[in-house]
Amino acid sequence: MLSCKWPIFSCKNTWVTFGPDGPTVGAVTKPKLTYFDAPTSRGEECRLAFVVAGVDFEDNRVVSSAWASLKPNTPFGALPTLEIEGKPALSQSNAILGYIGRKYELLPRDEWEATRLQSLMEAAEELRHAIARTFGIKDAAELKRLRTELVEGPIRSWGAQMERQIAGPFAAGEQISVADIKLYIVLGWLKKGVLDHVPADVLDHLPKLQALFDKVKQHPRVVDWYARSR
């Protein structure tokens, strides 16, 4: 017999609503995460947050041909978005990661430390925006010049500043957080060598960042996720 306060009781994967005709029992729907069908960037870090938390979620992957019709229905015309039953859609990757982190213990309980980790996620977005400003440049010489300046300026300074923020082995110490997952995805992007004139090893000289990257990569749930995704 379930005992609970009126009007709603929730426990694990069930909910109970008490009405005039007695209790109604149903299943809690899974969180629905929507992003493009690619294992990259802001969507993948949100997927990995659910994966590391051990939370079953709906991995809604959008093909490029469907994006034009979906875009007007998103909060800010961008992905990822997160939906849960009875709530408006949530947008912006850091907001989604913050929600997952607080709800599923992937952020510290100490509010100051949790906020500090969220500042690392904001800094990761600033680096992404700095790099994105060099996208779409047609002139090869101009692209090389700007990317070289990017490497010697924003990327290297970002790496040095971030290195000082890492307690080790993760950003806050022994426990993995959503900030570590985001940093793992950003560092992995650089390591792929897909940005012309940005060396794949541009931040490899920073031991704490490299140790953080390796620890996330070796996390059993991350290893299992990519083994199943192949």
Stockholm file with secondary structure:
# STOCKHOLM 1.0

chainA/1-230         MLSCKWPIFSCKNTWVTFGPDGPTVGAVTKPKLTYFDAPTSRGEECRLAFVVAGVDFEDNRVVSSAWASLKPNTPFGALPTLEIEGKPALSQSNAILGYIGRKYELLPRDEWEATRLQSLMEAAEELRHAIARTFGIKDAAELKRLRTELVEGPIRSWGAQMERQIAGPFAAGEQISVADIKLYIVLGWLKKGVLDHVPADVLDHLPKLQALFDKVKQHPRVVDWYARSR
#=GR chainA/1-230 SS CCCCCSSEEEETTEEEEEETTEEEEEECCCCEEEEESSSCHHHHHHHHHHHHHTCCCEEEEECHHHHHHHGGGSSSSCSCEEECTTSCCEESHHHHHHHHHHHTTCSCSSHHHHHHHHHHHHHHHHHHHHHHTTTTCCCHHHHHHHHHHHIIIIIHHHHHHHHHHCCSSBTTBSSCCHHHHHHHHHHHHHHTTCSTTSCTTTTTTCHHHHHHHHHHHTCHHHHHHHHHHC
#=GC SS_cons         CCCCCSSEEEETTEEEEEETTEEEEEECCCCEEEEESSSCHHHHHHHHHHHHHTCCCEEEEECHHHHHHHGGGSSSSCSCEEECTTSCCEESHHHHHHHHHHHTTCSCSSHHHHHHHHHHHHHHHHHHHHHHTTTTCCCHHHHHHHHHHHIIIIIHHHHHHHHHHCCSSBTTBSSCCHHHHHHHHHHHHHHTTCSTTSCTTTTTTCHHHHHHHHHHHTCHHHHHHHHHHC
//
